[in-house]
C-alpha cells in the first residue's frame, strides 16, 4: 500500500494533540531520567505508543524504531520516530519541540515529517518531490557570506559528558557569524534550515531518530547534509546542514 501524505499528516497531528494535552498540564507531568541529563516524560511514552499503533494499523508492512520503545518487527523497511524531540524544552513550557517521523526503506529515507505542535508548524518531505511547511513549498536561504549568517547548534555531547563537547566549534563559528541560536530540538533546527530561517545547523552525538525526518526535509528544500568533513549523507554522530552556499566556509571552522 503506498503511503498517503494526508493520512500521515492526520496521524501525526493527532499525536501532536496528545502531546499538547500534556504540555498544557505540566504541573502534573510525570518526568523520569534515562540518564543523569536525559529526561523522558509520560508524554513521550504516550505519543510514541499512539504512533506505533496508528502507523501499524495503516501500514502493517513496515517495522518501527522509536526512541522510547526501541526496535520491533522488520528493520529493513521501518518508521523511525522521536515522539518528542526537545523534551527539556517541553518540560519547561518552551515551544521549540517536535514530533519526528521518518520512513526508511532499505537504508534510504523516503518520507519525513516534523510537527511542532506548540508552534502549529508541520514540515514534511517526500524524496524527490520537495519539502513543505503547512502545505507551502519551502527552500533554504540564499545567504552566501558566513559573516552575515544565522547559525544554530546543540549540545547533546554535554549531556553525555564527552570531551569533544562542541564548545570550541561553537566559539569559533559564533565569533564570525551575525546570529547564533540554540533552540533545543535537532528535528526543528533542521526544518529551520529547510525554511531559510537559519543558514546552518550542526550537532554531534545524536541518534538517527533525532535527525532522520528533519534531514530529509532539509535535503528536499535544497540543503547540503554532511558530516564535519564534508562527506554527504545523514551522519547522526556528526551532522551539518547548510544552505549549501556557506558550506565550505563553515567546514573550515569545524
C-alpha positions in Angstrom: 0.0 0.0 0.0 1.5 3.4 -1.0 1.8 5.9 1.8 -0.7 8.7 1.9 0.6 12.1 2.9 -2.8 13.2 4.0 -3.2 10.1 6.2 0.2 10.5 7.7 -0.4 14.2 8.5 -3.7 13.3 10.2 -1.9 10.7 12.3 1.0 12.9 13.3 -1.3 15.9 14.1 -3.3 13.6 16.3 -0.1 12.6 18.0 0.6 16.3 18.4 -2.8 16.8 20.1 -1.9 14.1 22.6 1.4 15.9 23.3 -0.3 19.3 23.7 -2.7 17.8 26.3 0.3 17.0 28.5 2.1 20.3 27.6 -0.9 22.3 28.9 -0.7 20.4 32.2 3.0 20.4 33.0 2.4 20.7 36.8 1.2 17.1 36.8 3.6 15.8 34.2 5.4 12.6 35.2 9.2 13.0 34.5 11.9 10.4 34.9 15.5 10.2 33.8 17.1 7.7 31.4 20.5 9.1 32.5 21.6 12.0 34.7 20.9 14.6 32.0 18.4 12.8 29.7 14.7 13.1 30.5 11.7 11.1 29.5 8.1 12.0 30.3 4.8 10.3 30.2 4.1 12.4 27.1 7.0 10.9 25.2 5.7 7.4 26.0 2.1 8.2 25.2 2.9 9.8 21.9 5.2 7.0 20.8 2.6 4.4 21.8 0.0 6.1 19.7 2.2 6.5 16.7 3.3 2.9 16.8 -0.3 1.6 16.9 -1.7 4.1 14.4 1.2 3.5 11.8 0.9 -0.2 12.2 -2.9 -0.1 11.5 -2.4 1.9 8.3 0.9 0.4 7.2 1.4 -3.1 8.7 4.2 -3.9 6.2 6.7 -1.5 7.9 8.6 -2.1 11.1 9.1 0.5 13.8 12.0 2.1 15.7 11.1 4.5 18.4 13.3 6.3 20.8 11.4 5.0 23.9 10.3 1.5 22.8 13.2 0.5 20.6 13.0 -1.8 17.6 10.1 -4.1 16.6 9.4 -6.2 13.5 11.2 -5.6 10.2 14.0 -3.1 10.2 14.7 -3.1 6.5 11.5 -1.0 6.0 10.7 1.0 9.1 9.3 4.1 10.6 11.9 6.0 12.6 10.2 8.0 15.4 11.2 10.5 18.0 7.9 11.2 19.9 9.1 14.5 21.4 12.4 15.8 20.2 13.3 18.6 22.6 12.0 17.0 25.8 13.8 19.5 28.1 12.1 22.4 26.3 8.8 20.6 26.5 9.1 20.2 30.3 9.8 23.9 30.8 6.9 25.1 28.7 9.0 26.3 25.8 7.7 26.0 22.2 10.7 24.5 20.3 10.0 20.8 20.4 8.7 18.5 17.7 7.3 15.1 16.8 9.6 13.5 14.2 8.5 10.6 11.9 10.6 9.3 9.0 10.1 6.3 6.7 13.3 4.4 5.8 13.3 1.7 3.1 16.4 -0.4 2.5 18.6 2.3 4.1 17.1 5.2 2.2 14.9 7.9 3.7 11.8 8.3 1.6 9.4 10.3 3.8 9.9 12.7 6.7 7.6 14.9 8.8 8.3 17.1 11.8 5.4 18.6 13.6 5.9 21.4 16.2 2.5 21.4 17.9 3.1 24.4 20.1 4.0 26.4 17.0 1.4 24.7 14.9 4.1 24.2 12.2 4.0 21.0 10.1 7.0 20.2 7.9 7.1 17.3 5.5 9.0 16.0 2.6 8.9 13.0 0.2 12.1 12.0 -1.5 12.4 13.6 -5.0 9.3 15.7 -4.5 10.3 18.7 -2.4 9.6 20.0 1.1 6.7 21.8 2.6 5.7 23.8 5.7 2.0 23.8 6.4 1.3 22.8 2.8 3.5 25.5 1.2 6.8 24.7 -0.6 10.0 25.8 1.3 13.6 26.4 0.2 16.8 27.1 2.0 18.2 30.7 2.3 20.3 32.5 -0.3 22.9 33.7 2.2 26.4 33.3 0.8 28.5 35.1 3.4 29.2 33.2 6.7 29.8 36.6 8.4 26.1 37.5 7.7 24.7 34.1 8.6 22.4 32.9 11.3 23.6 29.6 12.7 22.2 27.1 15.2 23.6 24.2 17.1 23.1 21.9 20.1 25.0 20.2 22.9 23.8 16.6 23.2 27.5 15.9 23.7 27.5 17.8 27.0 24.7 15.6 28.4 27.0 12.6 27.7 30.0 14.2 29.4 32.1 13.9 26.3 35.5 15.6 26.0 34.7 16.6 22.4 31.8 18.7 23.6 31.2 21.2 20.7 32.1 24.3 22.8 35.2 25.1 20.8 33.5 24.6 17.5 30.7 26.9 18.7 33.1 29.6 19.8 35.0 29.6 16.5 31.8 29.8 14.4 30.0 32.2 16.7 32.9 34.7 16.5 32.5 35.1 12.8 28.7 35.0 12.4 26.0 37.6 12.9 23.4 35.4 14.8 23.6 32.3 16.9 20.7 30.2 18.2 20.3 27.2 20.3 16.6 26.0 20.0 16.9 22.6 21.7 15.5 20.3 19.1 17.6 19.0 16.3 14.5 18.0 14.4 13.1 21.5 14.4 16.6 23.0 13.8 16.9 21.0 10.5 13.5 22.3 9.5 14.5 25.9 10.2 17.4 25.3 7.8 15.0 24.0 5.2 12.7 27.0 5.7 15.6 29.5 5.4 15.1 30.8 9.0 18.7 29.8 9.8 21.6 29.2 7.3 23.3 26.3 9.0 22.9 23.8 11.9 25.3 21.3 13.3 25.4 19.0 16.2 27.1 15.8 17.3 26.4 12.6 19.2 22.7 12.4 18.2 20.7 9.4 17.1 19.1 8.6 13.8 15.6 9.2 15.2 16.6 12.7 16.2 17.6 13.7 12.6 16.1 11.3 10.0 12.9 13.3 9.2 14.5 16.7 9.5 17.5 15.8 7.4 15.2 14.6 4.5 13.2 17.8 4.8 16.3 19.9 4.7 17.7 18.0 1.7 14.5 18.3 -0.2 14.5 22.0 0.4 17.9 22.3 -1.2 20.2 21.9 1.8 23.5 20.1 2.0 23.7 17.5 4.7 27.2 16.2 5.6 29.5 15.2 8.4 32.1 17.6 9.8 34.5 16.6 7.0 32.0 17.4 4.2 31.1 13.8 3.4 27.5 13.7 2.1 24.9 11.7 4.0 22.9 11.6 7.2 25.5 11.0 10.0 23.8 11.5 13.4 27.1 11.4 15.3 28.2 14.4 13.2 25.5 16.3 11.2 26.0 19.6 9.4 23.1 21.0 7.4 23.7 24.2 5.4 22.1 26.2 2.6 25.0 25.0 0.5 26.4 28.4 -0.1 28.3 28.7 3.2 29.3 25.0 3.4 33.0 25.5 2.6 33.2 28.4 4.9 31.8 26.6 7.9 33.7 23.4 7.2 36.9 25.3 7.5 36.0 26.1 11.1 34.8 22.6 12.1 
